[in-house]
Amino acid sequence: MDLTVQQVESSFAVSPGSALGLFWLQAHFPTSEWDDLLSGRAVFSGESLTAMTSDARDAGLSVEAPVQVRF
């Protein structure tokens, strides 16, 4: 897995699972946010997560994410 997603209450934490995942995160976020991103402390809303994982998958990354059920 290049990126791993874990649910944290009502948000989602994303962490790199490979060098490619690490590079992808660094290419998409400013340097000031890297520490939180690389340690899995950055959290995102479901809407942001959907856009981010879609972009990552379009770039060829494998993403492990929990299933989101919307009502």
PyMOL Python script that loads the backbone (N, CA, C, O; Angstrom):
from pymol import cmd

cmd.read_pdbstr("""\
ATOM      1  N   MET A   1       0.820  -1.176   0.000  1.00  0.00           N
ATOM      2  CA  MET A   1       0.000   0.000   0.000  1.00  0.00           C
ATOM      3  C   MET A   1       0.875   1.255   0.000  1.00  0.00           C
ATOM      4  O   MET A   1       1.856   1.357   0.736  1.00  0.00           O
ATOM      5  N   ASP A   2       0.489   2.189  -0.839  1.00  0.00           N
ATOM      6  CA  ASP A   2       1.221   3.456  -0.900  1.00  0.00           C
ATOM      7  C   ASP A   2       0.710   4.460   0.128  1.00  0.00           C
ATOM      8  O   ASP A   2       1.488   5.203   0.725  1.00  0.00           O
ATOM      9  N   LEU A   3      -0.612   4.474   0.326  1.00  0.00           N
ATOM     10  CA  LEU A   3      -1.229   5.336   1.341  1.00  0.00           C
ATOM     11  C   LEU A   3      -2.214   4.495   2.146  1.00  0.00           C
ATOM     12  O   LEU A   3      -2.921   3.646   1.604  1.00  0.00           O
ATOM     13  N   THR A   4      -2.242   4.750   3.451  1.00  0.00           N
ATOM     14  CA  THR A   4      -3.167   4.045   4.334  1.00  0.00           C
ATOM     15  C   THR A   4      -4.045   5.073   5.022  1.00  0.00           C
ATOM     16  O   THR A   4      -3.564   6.101   5.498  1.00  0.00           O
ATOM     17  N   VAL A   5      -5.341   4.784   5.069  1.00  0.00           N
ATOM     18  CA  VAL A   5      -6.310   5.681   5.685  1.00  0.00           C
ATOM     19  C   VAL A   5      -6.904   4.995   6.905  1.00  0.00           C
ATOM     20  O   VAL A   5      -7.281   3.825   6.850  1.00  0.00           O
ATOM     21  N   GLN A   6      -6.984   5.730   8.001  1.00  0.00           N
ATOM     22  CA  GLN A   6      -7.607   5.221   9.214  1.00  0.00           C
ATOM     23  C   GLN A   6      -8.639   6.226   9.690  1.00  0.00           C
ATOM     24  O   GLN A   6      -8.413   7.435   9.651  1.00  0.00           O
ATOM     25  N   GLN A   7      -9.779   5.709  10.142  1.00  0.00           N
ATOM     26  CA  GLN A   7     -10.807   6.601  10.655  1.00  0.00           C
ATOM     27  C   GLN A   7     -10.436   7.044  12.067  1.00  0.00           C
ATOM     28  O   GLN A   7     -10.049   6.227  12.903  1.00  0.00           O
ATOM     29  N   VAL A   8     -10.557   8.334  12.320  1.00  0.00           N
ATOM     30  CA  VAL A   8     -10.302   8.936  13.630  1.00  0.00           C
ATOM     31  C   VAL A   8     -11.549   9.741  13.973  1.00  0.00           C
ATOM     32  O   VAL A   8     -11.725  10.866  13.507  1.00  0.00           O
ATOM     33  N   GLU A   9     -12.404   9.153  14.789  1.00  0.00           N
ATOM     34  CA  GLU A   9     -13.703   9.734  15.111  1.00  0.00           C
ATOM     35  C   GLU A   9     -14.461   9.992  13.816  1.00  0.00           C
ATOM     36  O   GLU A   9     -14.746   9.044  13.084  1.00  0.00           O
ATOM     37  N   SER A  10     -14.798  11.242  13.508  1.00  0.00           N
ATOM     38  CA  SER A  10     -15.558  11.511  12.285  1.00  0.00           C
ATOM     39  C   SER A  10     -14.653  11.983  11.138  1.00  0.00           C
ATOM     40  O   SER A  10     -15.147  12.399  10.090  1.00  0.00           O
ATOM     41  N   SER A  11     -13.340  11.917  11.336  1.00  0.00           N
ATOM     42  CA  SER A  11     -12.373  12.328  10.315  1.00  0.00           C
ATOM     43  C   SER A  11     -11.513  11.134   9.913  1.00  0.00           C
ATOM     44  O   SER A  11     -11.713  10.018  10.393  1.00  0.00           O
ATOM     45  N   PHE A  12     -10.553  11.387   9.024  1.00  0.00           N
ATOM     46  CA  PHE A  12      -9.697  10.320   8.522  1.00  0.00           C
ATOM     47  C   PHE A  12      -8.242  10.769   8.510  1.00  0.00           C
ATOM     48  O   PHE A  12      -7.930  11.875   8.067  1.00  0.00           O
ATOM     49  N   ALA A  13      -7.356   9.909   8.996  1.00  0.00           N
ATOM     50  CA  ALA A  13      -5.919  10.175   8.990  1.00  0.00           C
ATOM     51  C   ALA A  13      -5.300   9.412   7.825  1.00  0.00           C
ATOM     52  O   ALA A  13      -5.643   8.256   7.578  1.00  0.00           O
ATOM     53  N   VAL A  14      -4.399  10.058   7.120  1.00  0.00           N
ATOM     54  CA  VAL A  14      -3.712   9.449   5.979  1.00  0.00           C
ATOM     55  C   VAL A  14      -2.228   9.348   6.320  1.00  0.00           C
ATOM     56  O   VAL A  14      -1.634  10.306   6.814  1.00  0.00           O
ATOM     57  N   SER A  15      -1.634   8.189   6.056  1.00  0.00           N
ATOM     58  CA  SER A  15      -0.201   8.047   6.296  1.00  0.00           C
ATOM     59  C   SER A  15       0.431   7.291   5.132  1.00  0.00           C
ATOM     60  O   SER A  15      -0.228   6.468   4.495  1.00  0.00           O
ATOM     61  N   PRO A  16       1.692   7.564   4.853  1.00  0.00           N
ATOM     62  CA  PRO A  16       2.372   6.882   3.749  1.00  0.00           C
ATOM     63  C   PRO A  16       2.703   5.442   4.121  1.00  0.00           C
ATOM     64  O   PRO A  16       3.033   5.138   5.267  1.00  0.00           O
ATOM     65  N   GLY A  17       2.610   4.570   3.131  1.00  0.00           N
ATOM     66  CA  GLY A  17       2.957   3.167   3.342  1.00  0.00           C
ATOM     67  C   GLY A  17       4.114   2.737   2.471  1.00  0.00           C
ATOM     68  O   GLY A  17       4.560   1.591   2.540  1.00  0.00           O
ATOM     69  N   SER A  18       4.600   3.650   1.654  1.00  0.00           N
ATOM     70  CA  SER A  18       5.718   3.345   0.757  1.00  0.00           C
ATOM     71  C   SER A  18       6.439   4.651   0.418  1.00  0.00           C
ATOM     72  O   SER A  18       5.967   5.741   0.743  1.00  0.00           O
ATOM     73  N   ALA A  19       7.578   4.517  -0.235  1.00  0.00           N
ATOM     74  CA  ALA A  19       8.315   5.706  -0.680  1.00  0.00           C
ATOM     75  C   ALA A  19       7.482   6.507  -1.680  1.00  0.00           C
ATOM     76  O   ALA A  19       7.528   7.737  -1.675  1.00  0.00           O
ATOM     77  N   LEU A  20       6.725   5.826  -2.532  1.00  0.00           N
ATOM     78  CA  LEU A  20       5.875   6.514  -3.500  1.00  0.00           C
ATOM     79  C   LEU A  20       4.779   7.309  -2.776  1.00  0.00           C
ATOM     80  O   LEU A  20       4.490   8.446  -3.149  1.00  0.00           O
ATOM     81  N   GLY A  21       4.174   6.716  -1.747  1.00  0.00           N
ATOM     82  CA  GLY A  21       3.167   7.418  -0.968  1.00  0.00           C
ATOM     83  C   GLY A  21       3.750   8.634  -0.268  1.00  0.00           C
ATOM     84  O   GLY A  21       3.124   9.692  -0.216  1.00  0.00           O
ATOM     85  N   LEU A  22       4.945   8.476   0.264  1.00  0.00           N
ATOM     86  CA  LEU A  22       5.656   9.578   0.911  1.00  0.00           C
ATOM     87  C   LEU A  22       5.903  10.711  -0.078  1.00  0.00           C
ATOM     88  O   LEU A  22       5.633  11.873   0.223  1.00  0.00           O
ATOM     89  N   PHE A  23       6.415  10.374  -1.254  1.00  0.00           N
ATOM     90  CA  PHE A  23       6.681  11.385  -2.281  1.00  0.00           C
ATOM     91  C   PHE A  23       5.394  12.070  -2.723  1.00  0.00           C
ATOM     92  O   PHE A  23       5.376  13.286  -2.911  1.00  0.00           O
ATOM     93  N   TRP A  24       4.325  11.309  -2.890  1.00  0.00           N
ATOM     94  CA  TRP A  24       3.056  11.877  -3.338  1.00  0.00           C
ATOM     95  C   TRP A  24       2.554  12.907  -2.319  1.00  0.00           C
ATOM     96  O   TRP A  24       2.122  13.998  -2.690  1.00  0.00           O
ATOM     97  N   LEU A  25       2.616  12.548  -1.029  1.00  0.00           N
ATOM     98  CA  LEU A  25       2.175  13.492   0.003  1.00  0.00           C
ATOM     99  C   LEU A  25       3.034  14.756  -0.012  1.00  0.00           C
ATOM    100  O   LEU A  25       2.515  15.867   0.092  1.00  0.00           O
ATOM    101  N   GLN A  26       4.338  14.581  -0.141  1.00  0.00           N
ATOM    102  CA  GLN A  26       5.234  15.737  -0.161  1.00  0.00           C
ATOM    103  C   GLN A  26       4.993  16.621  -1.384  1.00  0.00           C
ATOM    104  O   GLN A  26       5.175  17.836  -1.312  1.00  0.00           O
ATOM    105  N   ALA A  27       4.591  16.029  -2.491  1.00  0.00           N
ATOM    106  CA  ALA A  27       4.341  16.792  -3.708  1.00  0.00           C
ATOM    107  C   ALA A  27       3.007  17.552  -3.655  1.00  0.00           C
ATOM    108  O   ALA A  27       2.792  18.484  -4.431  1.00  0.00           O
ATOM    109  N   HIS A  28       2.116  17.153  -2.743  1.00  0.00           N
ATOM    110  CA  HIS A  28       0.779  17.751  -2.694  1.00  0.00           C
ATOM    111  C   HIS A  28       0.526  18.677  -1.511  1.00  0.00           C
ATOM    112  O   HIS A  28      -0.505  19.348  -1.461  1.00  0.00           O
ATOM    113  N   PHE A  29       1.451  18.720  -0.563  1.00  0.00           N
ATOM    114  CA  PHE A  29       1.253  19.551   0.620  1.00  0.00           C
ATOM    115  C   PHE A  29       2.502  20.372   0.894  1.00  0.00           C
ATOM    116  O   PHE A  29       3.608  19.948   0.557  1.00  0.00           O
ATOM    117  N   PRO A  30       2.338  21.555   1.509  1.00  0.00           N
ATOM    118  CA  PRO A  30       3.496  22.403   1.808  1.00  0.00           C
ATOM    119  C   PRO A  30       4.397  21.765   2.875  1.00  0.00           C
ATOM    120  O   PRO A  30       3.951  20.950   3.683  1.00  0.00           O
ATOM    121  N   THR A  31       5.654  22.154   2.855  1.00  0.00           N
ATOM    122  CA  THR A  31       6.659  21.628   3.770  1.00  0.00           C
ATOM    123  C   THR A  31       6.226  21.737   5.228  1.00  0.00           C
ATOM    124  O   THR A  31       6.522  20.848   6.026  1.00  0.00           O
ATOM    125  N   SER A  32       5.543  22.790   5.578  1.00  0.00           N
ATOM    126  CA  SER A  32       5.122  23.012   6.965  1.00  0.00           C
ATOM    127  C   SER A  32       4.157  21.934   7.476  1.00  0.00           C
ATOM    128  O   SER A  32       3.987  21.793   8.687  1.00  0.00           O
ATOM    129  N   GLU A  33       3.535  21.186   6.590  1.00  0.00           N
ATOM    130  CA  GLU A  33       2.568  20.156   6.984  1.00  0.00           C
ATOM    131  C   GLU A  33       3.144  18.739   6.925  1.00  0.00           C
ATOM    132  O   GLU A  33       2.461  17.787   7.301  1.00  0.00           O
ATOM    133  N   TRP A  34       4.376  18.585   6.465  1.00  0.00           N
ATOM    134  CA  TRP A  34       4.946  17.257   6.265  1.00  0.00           C
ATOM    135  C   TRP A  34       5.051  16.437   7.542  1.00  0.00           C
ATOM    136  O   TRP A  34       4.738  15.246   7.532  1.00  0.00           O
ATOM    137  N   ASP A  35       5.480  17.043   8.635  1.00  0.00           N
ATOM    138  CA  ASP A  35       5.635  16.270   9.878  1.00  0.00           C
ATOM    139  C   ASP A  35       4.329  15.607  10.286  1.00  0.00           C
ATOM    140  O   ASP A  35       4.311  14.423  10.622  1.00  0.00           O
ATOM    141  N   ASP A  36       3.229  16.366  10.259  1.00  0.00           N
ATOM    142  CA  ASP A  36       1.933  15.791  10.618  1.00  0.00           C
ATOM    143  C   ASP A  36       1.479  14.750   9.615  1.00  0.00           C
ATOM    144  O   ASP A  36       0.945  13.711  10.002  1.00  0.00           O
ATOM    145  N   LEU A  37       1.679  15.010   8.340  1.00  0.00           N
ATOM    146  CA  LEU A  37       1.286  14.051   7.305  1.00  0.00           C
ATOM    147  C   LEU A  37       2.068  12.743   7.410  1.00  0.00           C
ATOM    148  O   LEU A  37       1.492  11.659   7.326  1.00  0.00           O
ATOM    149  N   LEU A  38       3.365  12.851   7.590  1.00  0.00           N
ATOM    150  CA  LEU A  38       4.208  11.655   7.566  1.00  0.00           C
ATOM    151  C   LEU A  38       4.065  10.825   8.832  1.00  0.00           C
ATOM    152  O   LEU A  38       4.413   9.644   8.841  1.00  0.00           O
ATOM    153  N   SER A  39       3.559  11.427   9.895  1.00  0.00           N
ATOM    154  CA  SER A  39       3.362  10.680  11.137  1.00  0.00           C
ATOM    155  C   SER A  39       1.917  10.220  11.319  1.00  0.00           C
ATOM    156  O   SER A  39       1.595   9.582  12.321  1.00  0.00           O
ATOM    157  N   GLY A  40       1.039  10.538  10.356  1.00  0.00           N
ATOM    158  CA  GLY A  40      -0.361  10.128  10.429  1.00  0.00           C
ATOM    159  C   GLY A  40      -1.215  10.989  11.344  1.00  0.00           C
ATOM    160  O   GLY A  40      -2.321  10.586  11.705  1.00  0.00           O
ATOM    161  N   ARG A  41      -0.727  12.174  11.732  1.00  0.00           N
ATOM    162  CA  ARG A  41      -1.478  13.066  12.619  1.00  0.00           C
ATOM    163  C   ARG A  41      -2.392  14.031  11.867  1.00  0.00           C
ATOM    164  O   ARG A  41      -3.250  14.663  12.483  1.00  0.00           O
ATOM    165  N   ALA A  42      -2.231  14.154  10.575  1.00  0.00           N
ATOM    166  CA  ALA A  42      -3.095  15.052   9.794  1.00  0.00           C
ATOM    167  C   ALA A  42      -4.423  14.337   9.540  1.00  0.00           C
ATOM    168  O   ALA A  42      -4.441  13.178   9.125  1.00  0.00           O
ATOM    169  N   VAL A  43      -5.525  15.027   9.789  1.00  0.00           N
ATOM    170  CA  VAL A  43      -6.840  14.420   9.573  1.00  0.00           C
ATOM    171  C   VAL A  43      -7.627  15.236   8.549  1.00  0.00           C
ATOM    172  O   VAL A  43      -7.443  16.445   8.404  1.00  0.00           O
ATOM    173  N   PHE A  44      -8.504  14.531   7.849  1.00  0.00           N
ATOM    174  CA  PHE A  44      -9.268  15.122   6.753  1.00  0.00           C
ATOM    175  C   PHE A  44     -10.735  14.737   6.882  1.00  0.00           C
ATOM    176  O   PHE A  44     -11.065  13.695   7.448  1.00  0.00           O
ATOM    177  N   SER A  45     -11.604  15.579   6.358  1.00  0.00           N
ATOM    178  CA  SER A  45     -13.031  15.259   6.312  1.00  0.00           C
ATOM    179  C   SER A  45     -13.255  14.174   5.264  1.00  0.00           C
ATOM    180  O   SER A  45     -12.381  13.905   4.441  1.00  0.00           O
ATOM    181  N   GLY A  46     -14.409  13.567   5.301  1.00  0.00           N
ATOM    182  CA  GLY A  46     -14.740  12.540   4.324  1.00  0.00           C
ATOM    183  C   GLY A  46     -14.715  13.059   2.900  1.00  0.00           C
ATOM    184  O   GLY A  46     -14.266  12.364   1.988  1.00  0.00           O
ATOM    185  N   GLU A  47     -15.201  14.289   2.704  1.00  0.00           N
ATOM    186  CA  GLU A  47     -15.218  14.895   1.367  1.00  0.00           C
ATOM    187  C   GLU A  47     -13.790  15.126   0.856  1.00  0.00           C
ATOM    188  O   GLU A  47     -13.484  14.828  -0.298  1.00  0.00           O
ATOM    189  N   SER A  48     -12.929  15.654   1.712  1.00  0.00           N
ATOM    190  CA  SER A  48     -11.529  15.879   1.332  1.00  0.00           C
ATOM    191  C   SER A  48     -10.818  14.558   1.066  1.00  0.00           C
ATOM    192  O   SER A  48     -10.022  14.445   0.134  1.00  0.00           O
ATOM    193  N   LEU A  49     -11.114  13.565   1.892  1.00  0.00           N
ATOM    194  CA  LEU A  49     -10.502  12.244   1.713  1.00  0.00           C
ATOM    195  C   LEU A  49     -10.887  11.642   0.374  1.00  0.00           C
ATOM    196  O   LEU A  49     -10.043  11.069  -0.315  1.00  0.00           O
ATOM    197  N   THR A  50     -12.140  11.764   0.003  1.00  0.00           N
ATOM    198  CA  THR A  50     -12.600  11.220  -1.276  1.00  0.00           C
ATOM    199  C   THR A  50     -11.843  11.849  -2.437  1.00  0.00           C
ATOM    200  O   THR A  50     -11.398  11.147  -3.345  1.00  0.00           O
ATOM    201  N   ALA A  51     -11.697  13.163  -2.413  1.00  0.00           N
ATOM    202  CA  ALA A  51     -10.971  13.854  -3.487  1.00  0.00           C
ATOM    203  C   ALA A  51      -9.502  13.460  -3.487  1.00  0.00           C
ATOM    204  O   ALA A  51      -8.919  13.238  -4.548  1.00  0.00           O
ATOM    205  N   MET A  52      -8.899  13.372  -2.308  1.00  0.00           N
ATOM    206  CA  MET A  52      -7.483  13.044  -2.208  1.00  0.00           C
ATOM    207  C   MET A  52      -7.201  11.613  -2.661  1.00  0.00           C
ATOM    208  O   MET A  52      -6.260  11.380  -3.419  1.00  0.00           O
ATOM    209  N   THR A  53      -8.002  10.657  -2.208  1.00  0.00           N
ATOM    210  CA  THR A  53      -7.749   9.269  -2.603  1.00  0.00           C
ATOM    211  C   THR A  53      -8.035   9.058  -4.083  1.00  0.00           C
ATOM    212  O   THR A  53      -7.373   8.245  -4.728  1.00  0.00           O
ATOM    213  N   SER A  54      -9.006   9.772  -4.628  1.00  0.00           N
ATOM    214  CA  SER A  54      -9.282   9.685  -6.057  1.00  0.00           C
ATOM    215  C   SER A  54      -8.079  10.178  -6.860  1.00  0.00           C
ATOM    216  O   SER A  54      -7.670   9.548  -7.836  1.00  0.00           O
ATOM    217  N   ASP A  55      -7.522  11.304  -6.441  1.00  0.00           N
ATOM    218  CA  ASP A  55      -6.349  11.857  -7.110  1.00  0.00           C
ATOM    219  C   ASP A  55      -5.158  10.906  -6.990  1.00  0.00           C
ATOM    220  O   ASP A  55      -4.429  10.697  -7.959  1.00  0.00           O
ATOM    221  N   ALA A  56      -4.964  10.335  -5.814  1.00  0.00           N
ATOM    222  CA  ALA A  56      -3.848   9.407  -5.606  1.00  0.00           C
ATOM    223  C   ALA A  56      -4.012   8.157  -6.472  1.00  0.00           C
ATOM    224  O   ALA A  56      -3.050   7.694  -7.085  1.00  0.00           O
ATOM    225  N   ARG A  57      -5.206   7.623  -6.522  1.00  0.00           N
ATOM    226  CA  ARG A  57      -5.452   6.427  -7.357  1.00  0.00           C
ATOM    227  C   ARG A  57      -5.282   6.746  -8.841  1.00  0.00           C
ATOM    228  O   ARG A  57      -4.755   5.932  -9.600  1.00  0.00           O
ATOM    229  N   ASP A  58      -5.728   7.924  -9.246  1.00  0.00           N
ATOM    230  CA  ASP A  58      -5.528   8.341 -10.644  1.00  0.00           C
ATOM    231  C   ASP A  58      -4.048   8.433 -10.988  1.00  0.00           C
ATOM    232  O   ASP A  58      -3.661   8.241 -12.140  1.00  0.00           O
ATOM    233  N   ALA A  59      -3.218   8.728  -9.983  1.00  0.00           N
ATOM    234  CA  ALA A  59      -1.766   8.820 -10.183  1.00  0.00           C
ATOM    235  C   ALA A  59      -1.093   7.443 -10.122  1.00  0.00           C
ATOM    236  O   ALA A  59       0.119   7.329 -10.306  1.00  0.00           O
ATOM    237  N   GLY A  60      -1.888   6.401  -9.861  1.00  0.00           N
ATOM    238  CA  GLY A  60      -1.345   5.045  -9.848  1.00  0.00           C
ATOM    239  C   GLY A  60      -0.983   4.506  -8.480  1.00  0.00           C
ATOM    240  O   GLY A  60      -0.408   3.422  -8.380  1.00  0.00           O
ATOM    241  N   LEU A  61      -1.307   5.240  -7.420  1.00  0.00           N
ATOM    242  CA  LEU A  61      -1.013   4.770  -6.069  1.00  0.00           C
ATOM    243  C   LEU A  61      -2.070   3.780  -5.606  1.00  0.00           C
ATOM    244  O   LEU A  61      -3.234   3.862  -6.000  1.00  0.00           O
ATOM    245  N   SER A  62      -1.648   2.843  -4.764  1.00  0.00           N
ATOM    246  CA  SER A  62      -2.611   1.947  -4.131  1.00  0.00           C
ATOM    247  C   SER A  62      -2.959   2.548  -2.774  1.00  0.00           C
ATOM    248  O   SER A  62      -2.079   2.944  -2.009  1.00  0.00           O
ATOM    249  N   VAL A  63      -4.260   2.606  -2.490  1.00  0.00           N
ATOM    250  CA  VAL A  63      -4.749   3.253  -1.273  1.00  0.00           C
ATOM    251  C   VAL A  63      -5.608   2.262  -0.499  1.00  0.00           C
ATOM    252  O   VAL A  63      -6.560   1.694  -1.034  1.00  0.00           O
ATOM    253  N   GLU A  64      -5.257   2.064   0.766  1.00  0.00           N
ATOM    254  CA  GLU A  64      -6.060   1.226   1.651  1.00  0.00           C
ATOM    255  C   GLU A  64      -6.907   2.158   2.496  1.00  0.00           C
ATOM    256  O   GLU A  64      -6.384   2.906   3.322  1.00  0.00           O
ATOM    257  N   ALA A  65      -8.221   2.113   2.288  1.00  0.00           N
ATOM    258  CA  ALA A  65      -9.119   3.024   2.992  1.00  0.00           C
ATOM    259  C   ALA A  65     -10.360   2.271   3.457  1.00  0.00           C
ATOM    260  O   ALA A  65     -10.813   1.347   2.781  1.00  0.00           O
ATOM    261  N   PRO A  66     -10.918   2.661   4.618  1.00  0.00           N
ATOM    262  CA  PRO A  66     -12.157   2.041   5.059  1.00  0.00           C
ATOM    263  C   PRO A  66     -13.304   2.423   4.139  1.00  0.00           C
ATOM    264  O   PRO A  66     -13.278   3.471   3.495  1.00  0.00           O
ATOM    265  N   VAL A  67     -14.285   1.583   4.087  1.00  0.00           N
ATOM    266  CA  VAL A  67     -15.454   1.860   3.266  1.00  0.00           C
ATOM    267  C   VAL A  67     -16.272   2.952   3.940  1.00  0.00           C
ATOM    268  O   VAL A  67     -16.493   2.921   5.151  1.00  0.00           O
ATOM    269  N   GLN A  68     -16.719   3.915   3.145  1.00  0.00           N
ATOM    270  CA  GLN A  68     -17.559   4.981   3.655  1.00  0.00           C
ATOM    271  C   GLN A  68     -18.986   4.744   3.194  1.00  0.00           C
ATOM    272  O   GLN A  68     -19.242   4.596   1.999  1.00  0.00           O
ATOM    273  N   VAL A  69     -19.912   4.709   4.135  1.00  0.00           N
ATOM    274  CA  VAL A  69     -21.334   4.519   3.809  1.00  0.00           C
ATOM    275  C   VAL A  69     -22.019   5.853   4.048  1.00  0.00           C
ATOM    276  O   VAL A  69     -21.950   6.418   5.140  1.00  0.00           O
ATOM    277  N   ARG A  70     -22.681   6.346   3.007  1.00  0.00           N
ATOM    278  CA  ARG A  70     -23.395   7.622   3.126  1.00  0.00           C
ATOM    279  C   ARG A  70     -24.892   7.358   3.001  1.00  0.00           C
ATOM    280  O   ARG A  70     -25.336   6.560   2.175  1.00  0.00           O
ATOM    281  N   PHE A  71     -25.649   8.042   3.836  1.00  0.00           N
ATOM    282  CA  PHE A  71     -27.108   7.886   3.811  1.00  0.00           C
ATOM    283  C   PHE A  71     -27.749   9.146   3.342  1.00  0.00           C
ATOM    284  O   PHE A  71     -28.974   9.218   3.250  1.00  0.00           O
TER     285      PHE A  71
END
""", "prot")
cmd.dss("prot")
cmd.show_as("cartoon", "prot")
cmd.util.cbc("prot")
cmd.orient("prot")
